[in-house]
């Protein structure tokens, strides 16, 4: 029998059972106030019989590690909980209901993720900078555990020729005609007149009436958020809509690595994937994959994970103190890594490489980039133009264009590859847009595009991204591009 014992809560962690089966423990979000959404990740115990819940922190006003993978986990004998705090592994002695009866104890001094217990309740296995490590409760030296997993980039043998009646290369307004596009080792190596490609190559004939274009780039996509529910459809959906590259500015780190390696090896079908792990945040967090960095020496541990897992960029989130963001940016640039965030000032003075959204979450009153009605002013334009930082606008108000054109919603690719519940959500969004007055949203959208056009004219850089699948996967990128074309 399935029985609900706890109402829905915001992005909880994985449940762990007590030895007697009477209590469940998990990491849960605890709001701090009604003014801002951020709060703390604390240990939540749930009595299975009564549904009574109890929050308990590691220490007052402190968050655990990420809620997705960092515990708490109950020892098989029911005497201890293990969890990650400040990027290290901790244990605490507990009563049968999960209440602390001792002081928490740190077991190691290395970056830690995803702890799990051995059956003897005396050993813990965890991830550290890409390695499996085993440690005993006495706090002795941890040791590596070999897993033998290997992978390699997929490199197709031979060459492929795409025969195109029309090609738009993105360098001008006119299409080129009757060409052979030669591909070798996953790269375009030549574009030749029709029929002059290598005769021994695999031939792909572009269908009559189609045009070959450069692949679209989705610069702001959280593949491991709502995209989990898409399963294998997610990558195929993006490819079907012309998206050949995606970039995530925040993902659960080891999930990101698994996805990236699966795509690069050819085991999974989808666009190439550039990404970072969890965003580096301050003392209060919101999403379950934010890294609260608050303790001395913790940032150095976090950056060990960045290096070991080969991040493509770093995301500094909205509660990270300014001096920490400055030092993080300096460290990243010394290693060739770009840094992005949600606000422009004073981050641009630190050398920030990009900002996500038009006016995203910011906890600095002087750092807003747009008004409530979507207007941005000359000072914002000038700062971005002078710094050279990229802007990823994620034009959410582009959904107002559904009232003018529903063709993408009715596209057979969307109908075939969207999960049924997500397609129903999309249809509901469209109905809400078409039945309401789209005027205010269209006016806000036009103000956004006016600002972006001014940025480009001043020499600034703007790249497309949509926050999918929070916004709708694949389709939102095309709606953003339509907004640019319709309102530019």
N, C-alpha and C positions, 0 to 999 in steps of 0.2 A: 504494500500500500504506500502510495506517495502522499506525504503530508507536509504542508508548508508550516514551518515553525518560526519564520522570521519574515517580516515584510521586506519588500525591495529596498535595498540601500545602495548608495553610490559607489560603484566599482569596488566591491569588497575583494579581499584576498581569498586564497584557497582554504576551505575548512579542514580542520584536523580534529579527530575524535579523541576523547579521553579513554583511558584503559577500560573503564566500566561502561562505556557507551552512553553515559547520561549527560555529557556536556560536549559542546562543540566550541572550538576556539578558532578565531580568524583575525586577520588584520582588517580594520574597518575605519572609514573616514568619520571624523568627529568635527563638526563645524565649530569655529571659535566665535562667530558673531553672524548676525543677519546682514551686515553691511557688505562684506566681501565673501566670495565663495570659498576662499582658502581656509584650511583648518589643519588638523593633525591626523596622522595615521597612528592608531592605538590598537592595543589588543582588546578584542571583544569576546567575551564568553557568553554562550547561549545555553540555558538549561533546556534540554530537549523536551521534558515533560510540560514545563510551564511557559516556555518561551521568554523567561526572564533574562534580560541582558545586563551585562556589567562591563563598562569600559575601564581599562587600566593602562596607564602609560608606562613606558620604560622609566621615565623620569618626568617631573612636571614640565609641561610646555615643550616636550620633545616628541618628534615623530620617529617611528620605525623606518626601516628602509622602504623600498617599493612594496606596495601591497600585493603585486602579482606573484612574486616568487620568493620573497625574503622572510617567510614565516609570519606568525609563530607556527611551529610544529611540535606536537606533543610526543614525548618519549613513549615507547611501547609499554613501559612499566608504569606510566602515569605520574612519575615523580618530577619531571622537568619539562619546561618549554625551552625551545631554541629559536632564535630569531636574529635578524641583522639589525644593528643600530650603528650609525656613524660608519658604515661600510665594513664593520667588523662583526665577528660571530660572538653572540652572547648566549648564556643559558641562565635560567633561574629556577629554583626549586619551588614547586607549587603544591597546593592541596588538591584533593580529588575534583574540586570544582574549578580549578585553574587559577585560584587566587595565589598571589605571591606570598610565600612564607620564608623567603630568604632574600638577600640582596643579589641583584643580577651580577653575573661574573663574565668578564670577557675572556675568550679562549684563544684568540689569535691577534695578530697585528698585520693582517694582509686583507686586501679587498675581497669581499665575500658576497656570494649570492646563492640562493636556492639550497638551503641546508636540508638534509634529510637524515633520519636516525638509522643506525644499525639495529638489528633485532635484539642485540644484547643491551640496549639502552646506555651503552658506554662509549659508543663511537658515533661520529657525525661525518657525513660526506657533504661536500659543498664545492661550488665552482669558485675559482680565483683566477682572474685574468686569463681565462680560456683554458685553465687546467682543472682537472678533478683532484680534490685534496681530501685526505682522511685525517681526522684528529680524534684523540680520546679526551674524556672529560677531565682528566688530570691536567690538561693544558700543556702536555708535552709537544714536541715538534710535530707539525703536520707532515705528511708524506704524499707524494704524487701517486695517482692511480692511473695506469695506462688504459686507454680505451681502444686504441687501434683504428679509430675512424679517420678516413682519408677522403679527399675529393680533389678534382682537377677541373679547370675550365674546359668546357666543350669547344673543340676546334674542328669544325667540319673539314673533311678532306676534299680537295679539288676546288673548282671555282663554280660560281653560279652567275648566270646572266639573266637579268630582268629586262625583257623587251617591252619598251614603253612607247606607245603612240604619242603620249604627251608627258612632259616632265616640267614641274615648276620647282626650281631649286632654291627659292627664297631670296635670291639676290636681285630680283627685278620684278616688274609687273607682268611680263610676258612669259608664256609657256614655251618650252623648247619641244621639238617634235621629232619622232622617229629615231629613238636612241636605244642602245644597248648599255645597260648599267652592269658593270662587272664587279662581283663581290668575291673576295678571297679572305679566309680566316676571319670572317665576321666583319670585314671592313670593305667599303666601296673603294676600289683601287683605280677605276677608270670609268669614263663615260664616253662611248664611241658612237659613230653613226650606225644606224640600223643595219644589222647583219654582219658587223665587223668584230663582234665579240668572239672569244675563243670557241672553236668548234667542238671541243671536247668538254665544254662546261655544261652543267645542268641548266636547262632553259625553263624560265617561268614567263609565260605570255600574259602581260597585263590585259585584262578584259577590255573589249572595245567600249569606248565611252568613259573610261576611267582615266585618272591622272595620277602619276606617281609624284608624291610630295615628300619633303623631309619629315621624319617622324616627329610627332608632337612631344613636348616635354612637360610633364606634370610636376611642378616644383614644390608642391606642398601637399603631400598625401601620407596619411598615417595608415599604412597597410595593416598594422596589427591592432587597430581599434575595431570599429564596427566591421571592418573588412574580414575579420575572422569568420564571420557567418557566411561570407561569399564562397569559402572553400576555393577550389581550383578555378572557379568561374572568374575570380577577380582579375587575374592576369590576362585571361582570354578576352574579357570584356574590354580592358584597356587597349589591347592590341587591335581588336575589331573596330575601335573608334580612332585608330591611328596613333595611339600613344605608345612610343617605343622606349621612353625613359621616364622613370619616376624618382622622386627625391623625398625622403621623409625627414622632417625636422624634429622627430621625436618618436622613438619606438622602444619597446622592451628589448634590451641589448642583445641577449642571446637568441631571442626570437628573430630579431633583425638579422643576425649573422646566419641563422639557419635558412631564412628566406633568401638572402643574398647568395649564399653558396648553392642552394638548390636551383636558383635561376641561372647562375653562372655555369653550373655543371650540366645544364640541360635536363635535370630531373624534374623541373617544374617549368611550365610555359608562362611567360609573361615578359613585360618590359624589363630592361636592365634597371638596376636598383642601386641608388646612392642613398646613404642614410647615416644617421647617428643613433646612439642608444637613448637612454632616458635623459630628458632635459635636466640640467644642473640647476637646482633651485635653492631657495633659502629656507627659513625655519618653518614656514607654513606652506602647505601644498594642497592640491586639489585632485588631479588625476592620479590613478594608481601607479603610473610609471614615471613619476617625478622623483628626482633624487634630492632629498633635503640635506644640504651640506651646511653643518652648523658647528662642528667640533674641531678643535685644533688637530692638524695633520690629516684631516679627512679628505681635503681636496687632492692631496698628493695621491691618496689611494684611488680616488675616482679617476684620476688621470692615468693611472696604471691600466685601468680597464679600457679607457679610450685608446691607448697605445696598443695593448694586446689584441683587441678586437678590431683594430684597423678602421676606426670611424672615418667617414668621409667628411664630416663637419661636426661642429659642436653647437648645441642650442643652450643658451643661457636664459633661464626663465625669469618670471616677473618678480620674485621675492629675493633673488640673489643680490646681496649687498653690492654697491657700486664698486668698491675697491676690489672685491672678489672678481667681479666681471672684468675689470681692467686687467688684473693679473692673469686671469684665464685667457683673455684675448692675446696678451703678450706671449704666453706659453704656446697657444695654438699657432700663432703666426710664425713662431720660431720653427715649427714643424710642418709648415705648409698647409695647415688646416684653417678653413674659414669658420667664422663664428657668426651666428644669427641670433636675434632676440625679438621681443615684441614692442620695443620702444626705440626711439631714435636719439634722444638726448638724455644724458650725456654720452650714451654708448658710441655715437659716431665720433666723439672726441677721442675715444679709446681705440679707434680703428675698426669698429664693428663692420662686418662685411655685408650685412643685409638685415632687413626687417621684414617680419612676416605680418601680413594683413594690412588693411588700410588704417585701422585704429583699434588695435587689439588690447587685451588685458594689460594694464599698466598700473603700477602702484605708486608712481611718482606724479604728483599733481601738475608738474611743469612739463610733462613729456607727452601730452596728447598730440596726435598728428591730424585729427580731423574733428569737426564739430558734431553735435548730435544729429544734424541734418546732412552730414556727409561732406561738408566743405573743408578743404585744406587751404592754408594761406601761404603767402609768398615765402615766409621764413622757413617753412617746412620744405618747400620746393628747393630753396637755395641751399639748405643744409645737405640734402641728398645729392644735389648736383655737385656741390663742392667736395663732398667726401668720396663720391664714386660708389657708394654703397648701393646694393641692389634692393629693389622693392618687390615683394611678392604680394599683390593686392588682395587675392581671394575675394572677389567681388560677390558677396552673398546676395546683394540686392539684384544681381543679374537674373534671379528667379522671376522678377517682375516681367521679363520678356516672354514667359510662358503664355501670358495673356494675348500676345501677338502671334505666336507660332508654337504649336504643339508637336511639330513634326519629329523632333528628337524623342519625345516621350512615346510616340507611336512607332518609332523605328524598330524593325524586326530584331536587330541586334540587342536592343534594350529589353524587348519582351522575352527574348530567348535566354539571355544571360543574367538578368537580374533575378535574385531570389524572390519568390512570390511576395513575401512580406515587405521587402524593400520596394518592389514595384508598386505595391498597394500604398506605401508611404509616399512614393513619388506622385502617384495619381492624386492622392489627397492634397498634396502640396499644390499641384497644378489647379485643382478645383478651387482651392482657397484663393489662389491668385486670380483666377479668371472671374470668380464671383465677386471679389472685393474690388476696391478702387486701387488700381496699380499706380495711380498718379504720384503719390508721395515717394514710393519706392523708386519709380523711374526718375524722379527729380534728384533723389539722393544718388542714384547710379550715375546720372549725367554729371553731377558735381565730382564724383570720384574720377570719372574718365577725364574730365576737364583738368583736374589736378595731375593725373598721370601724363596727359598730353603735354602739360607745361613742364613736367619733370624731364620728359624726353627732349623737348625743345631746348631745355637748358643744359643738356648733356648728361642727364641722369640715366639710370638703368632700371628697366622694369621687366620682370619675367612672370610668366603665367603660372598660377597655382590656385588651388581651390579649397583646400582643407578636406578633400574627400578621404574616406567615405562618410565623414560627418556631414558635409555637403554631398551631393549625389555623385557616386563614382562615375568617372568618364564623361557623363553628360554635362556636369558642371563646368568642365574645362571648355567645352564647346559653347556653353551659354556665356562664359566669360569672354571668349573670343568674339561672339556675336555682339556683346555689349560694346566692345572696342570698335567693331566695324560700324555698328548702327549709330553710335554716339560720338565717334571721333570727329 
